[in-house]
């Protein structure tokens, strides 16, 4: 498998480590870790999985550490040999975060998947990075707590912290930035640090927690995460209603946020998404823009929230508003939402999907969504839109045959256009997917003057540039 | 006025800049800024105000910049002369954050006090750093929005961002870490950067916003702040109730958080605080531990919250629970809470006060508060306790005659003991006051292995160590 440059953004080719140093490192790791060090082509290819048509760039070797000390040992060894280290969670990132453009050692966290502590009284827990969000919620169910952040995929919590993930529920419960109280991190020199204590608040020193959250493994490897939890609400209600236009749906979403209704989830699906979901999940939703909502609170509270929302929706000409607290109905609705991506991919046989992600101030959301739809149409691209509209965050799903260079280029060009549209509205090129390899150029367009300082931080903490090189920034 | 070493924590004396370079700088600034550059002893002393008995360390000159470009010009000039820059907001910090141990140029933000934008639809605003929280809320009242973070003092928003402030309301609305969406910062080399856009969420690059929030001016000077706002709730209710013991009050607070009641404020005053407040504010509260609460929501919502709380309080033997939505009654109660510090100081004539601040996991709060009270008693120190107990954050008010070295040392020793107690409970030496000069040693005890990486970030961004030197870290 040859290493390919992933995107036509002028990305420099990251130099591969010295072959001899790499071989010496692998031999030494094989001595210590035996068969656990894997270098077979299939396993390497699996760990270069990029979820889109981005060219896979496999690491030279894969190992699944079992303890923080093993991670520290592996990072120290890699640093001594100047070999890249690429952390790997569930492989669900979409901007090439797990690719290995210069090869190197992939640390797969599948064996560090233990919930280390649940502090129910404090509404927090400590997990290893390989725990997935669904596994955590399974674990928590018996104590009446839940972890709200839900990006759709059953991502690992280490990956979610590293990319600053969020998803549905963020409008009420925040993103990984708000959820992570503290981290244990193996720094690029192999030292183990805790970034903070377990208190709910701290003003103690520089906020290394937030520096590592969203750094996509480029400043260190997360080995444990202290997360805020929430009590499972007394009552949960779900609601759905359709609108004659995207604009009416988005306007309703904006007004709901502005009116202070504490919605837990508020998701938009455009007509194309709804059609895909109907076909995939055997539903009969009207083929029109749809808002899906969830309300959390007391029995009286969720009823009050639903009624306030209904008034706003009615004023915007909503059709068929309905709400329910029945678990089976709620599950069906939200499963359909989560399947929207796969439902849309199925509508485009022979093509791969790419979900691009922007976030704009809520006041610009209707304009942004309309412009995104119109531009896609003018470029003759199928581009269903869905998103976490309570935050101004939306995704456009794009499709291309990976073998069709013109098609993938057309999609990449549209994604770059969309990033620039968001930036022009004082928004961001990524609300939750991160920069990875795919949005390095967009980040420069968004925060240009700040980039030298991000690079200075990177060089200060990782002077050898071994931590997930080629992501977030070009050095 | 001579420069004194502020605390016996082994702090190195920060080298003063070259006298000639300083004089050349001041002459050149006088050419450009005329009388606006102030070097009189009185004004310099005013800007070394440290709110406690910490030895004042005045800057060499004070200037009030009017624009971001002026700040950039001043920082560039100071950097060229290797002269320290000390940002100054309202002077309400308590850990020596505005002291100038090596002299230098104090930037007083009193003239950068404009609200630059209120984006009511987006629930955000952009302010200059000299706007105080009360001035912002005055400005917002007409649009039905408010800025919730309330540290008691009418601090400047630049100072609040720099120290990672919070206060009452944080239990519901978070701290400055959650409130700041983006910053404009003059970096130590004089470049102007924006750390983020105005979107509610972002995963775009390293989180420079959170790196600067809480950095106490040591990594750059904040020149504009984008803040999250909230709708003024439809209904606000305040409640107060007394308990037979500190433990019963704290247990009620913990249970309230754990039960998911979305209290907006939940403040504890111990019996000594209540006595001081009664005397100061002409109230007749029972001389017993007191919880003060505020509930935000709909009319029905706040009633429901208050009743849920009442049940929990009753189970813990609360006395005289009462709640009200009358604005005049609410104001009186909260004014008394805000005056608690001054009320307690008045009880100790001839002495100055020092409010020390720790935060522990909520499950350890009762134990921490009891231990803090017992230890103060065993050391024969008056030490009223009050705090934001919903977060596990509490303050112990300490008193000493600044001229009585044994007394100030006894208080400092107790504060260090308290910091270590919090750290031993997996808490932090400061929940909201910051490190400044006073807690550099405690920070090292709390996060030791992380300190070299904080120092690396500091050196990378401020290689000349001119930004508020001698705070947060010893380099």
Interface residues (C-beta under 8 A of the other chain):
Chain A: X119 X120 X121 X122 X123 X124 X163 X164 X165 X166 X170 X174 X175 X177 X178 X187 X191 X192 X193 X194 X195 X196 X197 X198 X199 X200 X201 X202 X203 X204 X205 X206 X207 X208 X210 X211 X213 X214 X215 X219 X230 X231 X233 X234 X254 X257 X258 X259 X260 X298 X300 X301 X304 X359 X360 X361 X362 X363 X391 X392 X393 X422 X423 X426 X427 X428 X429 X430 X431 X432 X433 X434 X435 X439 X442 X443 X446 X447 X449 X450 X451 X452 X453 X454 X456 X457 X458 X459 X460 X461 X472 X473
Chain B: X119 X120 X121 X122 X123 X124 X163 X164 X165 X166 X170 X174 X175 X177 X178 X187 X191 X192 X193 X194 X195 X196 X197 X198 X199 X200 X201 X202 X203 X204 X205 X206 X207 X208 X210 X211 X213 X214 X215 X219 X230 X231 X233 X234 X254 X257 X258 X259 X260 X298 X300 X301 X304 X359 X360 X361 X362 X363 X391 X392 X393 X422 X423 X426 X427 X428 X429 X430 X431 X432 X433 X434 X435 X439 X442 X443 X446 X447 X449 X450 X451 X452 X453 X454 X456 X457 X458 X459 X460 X461 X472 X473
